[in-house]
Amino acid sequence: MKLTRATLAAIGCGAGLGLVFQFALIQPPSAHAQAEQQKQAAKGKGINRPPDPRVQQLKYHFEDTNEDLPYALYVSSKVTKDRPAPLIVMLHGLGGDHNNLLRSPAVDLAEEGGYIIVGPMGYNPRGWYGTPTGRPRAGGNKGKAPAPNNDPPNLRELSEKDVMNVLDLVRKEFNVDPHRTYLMGHSMGGAGALYLGVKYASNWAAIGALAPAAFTMQANAKEMLTPVKDTLPVIVVQGGSDTAVPVDRTRQWVATMTELKMNYKYVEMGPEDHGSIIPKGMPEIFRFFAEHSKN
């Protein structure tokens, strides 16, 4: 399939690129679009099902808010203390939870490949893993979208911190291979994987995004990806029938990766939608990760 290279408007950035970015002030997905993401993911049986019985249900104390946060963990029977094991951190989509991606086929693939896989909650089902918000709304809320459900005003910061805390917890408990540590996510989690993948690039051998709902970062994709264009392999998997994250949005990200000559792989599955891309695309993510390790 021939991709049309996107022409992305460059938004002037302040001081250097580094790990802190200024992003275009784009309207975040509407309430309807977010509801559609949850609806399609549910069609793919990815949300609100009972946890896989093979997956451990764990908690840790989150000091920032003085509460216990859950996370899900699966450790392959092939993992041993005397040999470093590969780790994949998996970020769920909007409305999901820490178990969202830790089901078949991910657990089966992790068992076969000798992986540890972990699913952070991201503080709550709509934390967005630190990704930037959209343009200021009427009434002047300083660029932050209204907080639903009595969410804390720093929800995205807490969500980001939860992910990094869980990564640290797993590293302390297991002999994790620093050369084979990966980050992936679906939808909201796909956006989180792109954002946290770049911001904490030294942690990852590669990152993966399934139908990334990375709308608020789109116009500044080039500025965002430039610092890691030579060092961070990326796989993007997209359903061609996705109406929650339209395929043309994802193709724009891929066009930017092409322009930057990044080490990336793009897999587009025509019949798949926002939910079905999870089980269908997961093997592609695992294959890509198996092919990439840090030097």
Wavefront OBJ file of the C-alpha trace (Angstrom):
o trace
v 0.000 0.000 0.000
v 1.330 3.394 -0.980
v 1.041 6.015 1.733
v 0.468 9.695 1.053
v 3.032 11.706 2.947
v 1.308 14.064 5.332
v 2.145 17.738 5.321
v 2.300 18.623 8.981
v 2.190 22.258 10.035
v 5.222 23.121 12.108
v 4.351 24.856 15.340
v 7.137 26.998 16.770
v 8.761 25.439 19.827
v 10.479 27.253 22.611
v 13.841 26.099 23.968
v 15.427 22.891 22.523
v 13.721 19.620 21.796
v 15.061 17.452 24.644
v 12.478 15.459 26.523
v 10.045 18.283 27.196
v 7.830 19.273 24.274
v 5.363 21.986 23.396
v 2.450 20.584 21.472
v -0.056 22.119 19.092
v -3.198 23.275 20.776
v -5.650 20.940 19.067
v -9.126 20.159 20.244
v -9.016 16.734 21.964
v -11.398 14.017 20.816
v -15.025 14.885 21.467
v -17.176 13.085 24.017
v -18.784 11.254 21.088
v -15.392 10.128 19.763
v -14.314 8.936 23.193
v -17.576 7.020 23.605
v -16.997 5.432 20.205
v -13.507 4.315 21.286
v -14.980 2.568 24.311
v -17.828 1.051 22.274
v -15.542 -0.381 19.599
v -13.060 -1.716 22.125
v -15.930 -3.445 23.909
v -16.970 -5.044 20.598
v -13.512 -6.556 20.493
v -14.136 -7.894 23.996
v -11.234 -5.890 25.342
v -13.001 -3.952 28.095
v -14.739 -4.958 31.310
v -14.261 -8.685 31.045
v -13.108 -10.703 34.048
v -9.319 -10.884 34.365
v -7.443 -13.769 32.828
v -7.006 -16.264 35.711
v -3.334 -16.663 34.789
v -2.669 -12.986 35.532
v -1.741 -11.779 39.025
v -3.836 -8.971 40.507
v -1.536 -6.754 42.580
v -1.533 -3.390 44.324
v 1.013 -0.895 45.568
v 0.779 2.255 47.670
v 0.730 5.424 45.585
v 2.186 8.032 47.897
v 1.122 11.047 45.848
v -2.549 10.456 46.666
v -2.193 8.128 49.664
v -4.118 5.283 48.051
v -3.475 1.804 46.743
v -3.408 1.410 42.972
v -3.846 -1.901 41.140
v -1.714 -3.400 38.411
v -1.776 -6.687 36.537
v 1.229 -8.956 36.076
v 1.996 -12.112 34.158
v 5.343 -13.896 34.411
v 6.163 -16.635 31.924
v 7.060 -20.009 33.386
v 10.305 -19.675 31.407
v 11.459 -16.701 33.516
v 14.264 -17.576 35.952
v 16.180 -15.561 38.518
v 19.553 -16.258 36.951
v 18.717 -14.978 33.459
v 17.439 -11.475 32.571
v 13.894 -11.611 31.220
v 12.302 -9.331 28.629
v 9.553 -7.035 29.912
v 6.610 -5.389 28.141
v 4.650 -2.573 29.816
v 1.101 -2.513 28.380
v -1.109 0.598 28.484
v -4.884 0.142 28.204
v -7.319 2.274 26.235
v -9.902 4.774 27.411
v -12.405 3.184 29.792
v -10.303 0.054 30.226
v -8.228 -1.082 33.150
v -4.929 -2.733 34.019
v -6.190 -6.115 32.763
v -7.338 -4.767 29.415
v -4.396 -6.033 27.334
v -3.231 -8.870 29.571
v -5.446 -11.510 28.016
v -5.148 -13.971 25.171
v -3.267 -13.738 22.870
v -0.876 -11.485 24.846
v -0.545 -13.922 27.750
v -0.016 -16.849 25.379
v 2.636 -14.938 23.454
v 4.335 -13.864 26.679
v 4.426 -17.444 27.919
v 5.889 -18.702 24.663
v 8.493 -15.961 24.439
v 9.542 -15.986 28.094
v 8.273 -12.469 28.807
v 7.118 -10.599 31.853
v 4.142 -8.405 30.940
v 2.623 -5.788 33.209
v -0.442 -3.578 32.950
v -0.500 -0.370 35.019
v -3.834 1.242 35.769
v -2.558 4.665 34.706
v -4.190 5.985 37.886
v -7.739 5.595 36.511
v -9.511 4.544 33.262
v -9.083 7.976 31.648
v -5.677 9.175 32.835
v -4.080 9.548 29.377
v -0.589 8.725 30.710
v 0.666 12.314 30.776
v -0.142 13.125 27.160
v -0.859 16.816 26.517
v -4.348 18.292 26.574
v -5.987 20.356 23.845
v -6.734 24.042 23.373
v -8.127 26.175 26.243
v -11.886 26.089 26.555
v -14.242 29.028 27.031
v -14.142 30.154 30.629
v -10.368 29.927 30.876
v -9.202 26.633 32.339
v -5.567 27.193 31.339
v -5.611 24.537 28.650
v -6.909 21.726 30.827
v -10.046 19.913 29.805
v -12.804 19.870 32.420
v -12.185 17.123 34.958
v -15.009 14.529 34.874
v -15.974 12.271 37.721
v -14.188 14.426 40.301
v -10.820 13.588 38.759
v -7.854 15.408 40.297
v -6.687 18.412 38.265
v -3.272 16.778 37.787
v -4.771 13.473 36.586
v -2.458 13.128 33.582
v 0.615 13.732 35.719
v -0.565 11.072 38.183
v -1.267 8.674 35.324
v 2.244 9.085 33.949
v 3.769 8.617 37.369
v 1.781 5.434 37.993
v 3.220 3.870 34.830
v 6.792 4.688 35.788
v 6.223 3.514 39.362
v 4.985 0.132 38.139
v 7.989 -0.169 35.831
v 10.268 0.420 38.830
v 8.360 -2.111 40.942
v 8.792 -4.863 38.367
v 12.465 -4.047 37.890
v 13.055 -4.332 41.622
v 11.224 -7.649 41.961
v 12.538 -9.437 38.868
v 15.733 -9.789 36.903
v 14.534 -7.599 34.022
v 16.682 -7.330 30.906
v 17.437 -3.603 30.398
v 18.210 -4.336 26.747
v 14.783 -5.900 26.155
v 12.300 -3.647 27.936
v 9.377 -2.502 25.787
v 6.340 -0.220 25.944
v 3.086 -0.623 24.044
v -0.520 0.517 24.248
v -3.900 0.622 22.549
v -5.885 3.767 21.672
v -5.407 6.102 24.651
v -2.623 3.713 25.622
v -1.178 3.951 22.112
v -0.936 7.702 22.560
v 0.642 7.062 25.956
v 3.160 4.677 24.409
v 4.249 7.330 21.901
v 4.442 10.043 24.550
v 6.153 8.068 27.320
v 8.211 6.181 24.766
v 9.824 9.427 23.647
v 9.953 11.126 27.030
v 11.644 8.139 28.707
v 13.345 6.801 25.598
v 16.378 5.413 27.428
v 14.130 2.833 29.116
v 12.886 1.109 25.959
v 14.335 -1.158 23.305
v 11.261 -0.456 21.145
v 7.693 0.797 21.465
v 4.394 -0.257 19.905
v 1.100 1.524 19.284
v -2.204 -0.125 18.396
v -4.627 2.425 16.900
v -2.997 5.323 18.766
v -5.461 8.066 19.767
v -2.635 10.587 19.670
v -4.718 13.484 18.387
v -3.348 16.274 20.579
v 0.236 15.471 19.577
v -0.362 15.078 15.857
v 0.586 18.514 14.543
v 3.901 18.380 16.382
v 4.710 14.772 15.547
v 7.916 15.707 13.732
v 9.259 17.842 16.579
v 8.291 15.134 19.033
v 9.923 12.229 17.197
v 13.069 13.970 15.942
v 15.121 13.463 19.155
v 14.620 9.661 18.958
v 14.526 9.156 15.201
v 17.826 7.244 15.164
v 17.484 5.372 18.437
v 13.906 4.229 19.081
v 12.298 1.523 16.904
v 8.511 1.850 16.602
v 5.745 -0.421 15.360
v 2.288 0.959 14.598
v -0.678 -1.350 13.958
v -3.971 0.050 12.681
v -7.345 -1.291 11.659
v -8.573 -0.025 8.319
v -12.198 -0.075 9.525
v -11.540 1.870 12.726
v -13.978 4.769 13.201
v -12.733 5.810 16.656
v -9.155 6.370 15.482
v -9.500 6.930 11.728
v -6.817 5.314 9.612
v -5.848 8.609 7.962
v -4.800 9.990 11.368
v -2.467 7.067 11.947
v -1.077 7.281 8.419
v 0.002 10.842 9.199
v 2.150 9.576 12.072
v 3.629 6.947 9.774
v 4.345 9.542 7.084
v 6.291 11.543 9.651
v 8.286 8.443 10.628
v 9.015 7.891 6.924
v 10.173 11.478 6.520
v 12.493 11.135 9.509
v 13.814 7.790 8.200
v 13.033 6.121 11.498
v 13.348 2.415 12.180
v 9.637 1.629 12.117
v 7.102 -0.883 10.863
v 3.526 -0.084 9.908
v 0.896 -2.815 9.711
v -2.555 -1.886 8.448
v -5.272 -4.541 8.692
v -8.156 -3.528 6.447
v -11.097 -5.411 8.015
v -10.211 -4.706 11.655
v -11.860 -2.052 13.826
v -10.866 -0.349 17.048
v -11.516 -3.373 19.234
v -10.627 -6.288 16.969
v -7.205 -4.821 16.239
v -6.112 -5.761 19.772
v -6.054 -9.576 19.377
v -5.237 -9.432 15.656
v -2.403 -6.947 16.038
v -0.812 -8.276 19.209
v 1.284 -10.973 17.449
v 2.762 -8.275 15.196
v 3.831 -6.287 18.253
v 5.498 -9.304 19.844
v 7.302 -10.215 16.603
v 8.661 -6.693 16.257
v 9.829 -6.589 19.868
v 11.565 -9.959 19.495
v 13.581 -8.483 16.630
v 14.800 -5.446 18.561
v 17.050 -5.097 21.577
v 19.234 -2.255 22.802
v 22.962 -2.430 22.138
l 1 2 3 4 5 6 7 8 9 10 11 12 13 14 15 16 17 18 19 20 21 22 23 24 25 26 27 28 29 30 31 32 33 34 35 36 37 38 39 40 41 42 43 44 45 46 47 48 49 50 51 52 53 54 55 56 57 58 59 60 61 62 63 64 65 66 67 68 69 70 71 72 73 74 75 76 77 78 79 80 81 82 83 84 85 86 87 88 89 90 91 92 93 94 95 96 97 98 99 100 101 102 103 104 105 106 107 108 109 110 111 112 113 114 115 116 117 118 119 120 121 122 123 124 125 126 127 128 129 130 131 132 133 134 135 136 137 138 139 140 141 142 143 144 145 146 147 148 149 150 151 152 153 154 155 156 157 158 159 160 161 162 163 164 165 166 167 168 169 170 171 172 173 174 175 176 177 178 179 180 181 182 183 184 185 186 187 188 189 190 191 192 193 194 195 196 197 198 199 200 201 202 203 204 205 206 207 208 209 210 211 212 213 214 215 216 217 218 219 220 221 222 223 224 225 226 227 228 229 230 231 232 233 234 235 236 237 238 239 240 241 242 243 244 245 246 247 248 249 250 251 252 253 254 255 256 257 258 259 260 261 262 263 264 265 266 267 268 269 270 271 272 273 274 275 276 277 278 279 280 281 282 283 284 285 286 287 288 289 290 291 292 293 294 295
